[in-house]
Amino acid sequence: MLQQTFTLSRILQVYVLQLGMGMYFLILAILVLKRNTKRLNLIFAGFFIFTFIGALLNVIYAPITDIPIATVLAYLTVYFAYFAQIFLLVFNLVLLKSTKIIDTKKQFMIIIVYAVLLSFAFFIPNGLTISQSNNYIPYWNLPYFLYLVILSLSVTVVPSIYTSIKIYNKFEDEEIKRKWKFYVFGISTYFIAYLGISVCNYINHPTIRLIWNSFALLLFICSYFMYYGVVKQLKSE
């Protein structure tokens, strides 16, 4: 059965924010790869691609009222959305340390370790639940919410912002530094927006969801700032 009642907040979150952002991120990924397919571009594009996959899964499961199927897809949506963040950290580390220090082996090791740590969230009892009484909107319990937020803050959010600032201080060219400020602003706004969405999934209040989803529309702007800020590093060779 594929029929349910959609609230204004749900429509905004799924068909405006998630679908629109997913398609926009896919376009940015294509633009990154069109400039070059070197390792740095592939890493940065990975962030946009996996965010797109998460958004696409969210759009797919949103109208589904088969609870087991919707629940599995909801778990995968969250997983890919959080998994995408590790590519920002790896991208920063490669820029900061060079491809020789952060070689392909270390790159995959960082990504795989984070992927494994993130997968533990699947085993938290009733971490994410979907029910008819809640209009099939996913609800996160406290352990699930805390695990994802603490993992994200400690492994991706704080390290990514910290390394972004270190890279800024490392640059000597004023034009590159000016553009990098857009990247730092974009990545910071992105993390704030996504952490806010996580809080909304835990609090599970329709008014708070609607207010925060309106703020989360800034993801369209901050994602472009992220792309614009690193164009010099992604230029064709």
N, C-alpha and C positions, 0 to 999 in steps of 0.2 A: 504494500500500500504506500502511495506517495502523496498523501494529502494531509496537510496540517495547517494550522493558523499561524501566519507570520505577523509578528509585531513590527512596528516601524523601526525599532532598534535592530531587530533581526534582519530586516530587509536592507537597512543601511550597512550593517556589519558584513553580510554575506555578498549581496549583489552590487554594492557600491564600493565598499572598502576592500573586501577580500578579492572579488573578481577583478575589479578595476586595478588594484595594486598588483595582483598576480600577472595580469596581462602587461602592465607597465614594466614590471620587473623582468619579464621575458624579453620585452623590447630592449631594455638596457643590457641584458645579457648578450643579445644578438649584436648590439652596437659595440660592446667590449670585444667580442670575438671577431667582429669584422675588422677591427683595428689591427689585430694580430692574434695568433693562437699560441704565443709563447707561454711559458708556465705561469708567469705573473698574471696574464690575462685570464688563463683558465681558472686560476684560483679565485680571482675577483668575480668572474662570471659564475662560479660555483655558488657564491652567496645568493645571487639573483635567481639562479635556476632552481635551487632547493626551496627558496622562499616561494617561487612560482608553483612548485609541486605541492607545497603545503596549502597554498591558497586554492589551488584547483581541487584538491581533495575536500577542502572545506565546502566549496560550492557543490560538489557532488553529493556529499552526505547530508547537507542541510535539509533537503526536502524528504529524505528517507525516514519512514516511521518504523522500519524493521530495526528494533533496538540493538540486537547483536551486531548487525552489519554497520549501523550508524556509529556504534561505540568503537568498533575496530577502526573505522575510517577517521573518527575523531581523534583517537590515539595517534594514528599515523600523521594526521594534520599537525598536531602539536609537536610530534617528533621532528618532522622535516622543518618546521618553522624554527625550532631551537637548534637543530643541526646546522642550518644555514649559517648561523652566527660564527661558527668556528672558522669559516673561510675568511672572515674579516681579520681574525687574529693571525692566521697563517699568512695572509697577504701583508699585514703590517710587519710581521717578523722577517719575511723575505726582504722587504724594503729596508728594514732596519739593519739586518745582519748580512744581507746578500744571499744569492742563490747557492754560493759555495758552502756557507755555514749552515743555512737551512736548506739542505739538499732534499731531493725527492723522497729519500728514505725517512728523514726526520719529519718531513711534511705529512706523509701518510701515517706515520706513527702518532703524531699529534691528533690528526683527524680520527683515526681508528680508536684511540684511547677515549676521546670525547664521545664518539659514537657508542662505545660500550657503556660508559658511565651514564649516558643519556637513556640507553635502553633499560636500565634498572627501573626507570619510572613505570614501565609496563607492569612491573611485579608489585607495585604498591596496591594493597587491597582497596578496591572501590575508589581508586585514585580519580578516575573520570567516570561519571555516570550520566546517562541520558534516560529520561523517563517521560511518559505521556503527561504526567502531572506538571512537569516543568516545560511543556510544549516542545520537547525534544531538543532543548538547548543544553549543551554540555555543562556540567557542574564539576568543579575540582574540589576534592576534600583538602583539608589542611596539610597532611603529610605530602601529598602530591604537589600541591602548590609550593610548599617550602622547599622541597627537593629540587624542583625545576628552577626556582628563583635563585636559591643559594648556589646551585651548580652553574647557572648562567652568569651570575655576578662574579663568582670566583674564577671561572675558567675563561669566559669570553668578554663580558662587559667591562670589568675593571681593567684586565690586561689589554684589551683592544684600545680603550681610551688612553691608557697610560702610554702604550707604544705609539699611538698616534701623536701624542704630545712630544715624545722623544724624537720622532721622525721630523716633526716641525722644527724643533730646536737644532736638528742636525743639518737641515737645508741651509745653504748659504745664498742661493738665488732668491731675491725678493719676490719675483713674480711667482715662482713655485711655492714659496711660503704663503703668499697671498691666496693662491688657489687651494692650498692644503688646509687653510682655515675653514673652507667650505666643507671639506671632507670631515674634519673634526666635528664641526657643528652638525653635519648630516648624520654621522655615526652616533653621536651623543643623543640626538633627537630620536633616532630610530630605536635605540635601546630603551629610552624613557617611554616611548609609545608602546613598545612590546611588553615591557614590564607592567605598564598600566593595563594592557589587555589581559595579562595574566591575573592581575588583582581583580579585574571585573569578572573573570571566569570563576574566581573563588567566592567573591562577595555575592555574585549572581543576583544583582538587583537591576531591573530593566531600565530605570532612570539613570543609574550610574553608567550602565552600558552605553546608553544613548549619548550621554554627555561625553564619555571618553572616546567613543567611536568618532564623534565629531572632531575631537582633538587629533585622533589618530589619522585623520585625513592628511595631516602634515607629512605622513610617510611618503606621499607622492613628491613633495618638495624636497624632503631630506634625502631621499634616494637619488634624486637628480644631483643634489649638492655633492653626494658621495662620488657619483660618476664624474662630475665636472672637476672635482678636486684632485682626481688622480689621472686625468687625461694625459698629462705629460709623461707619467710613468707607463702608460698603456699605448703610447704612440707606436705606429708601424716602424719597423726597422728597415 
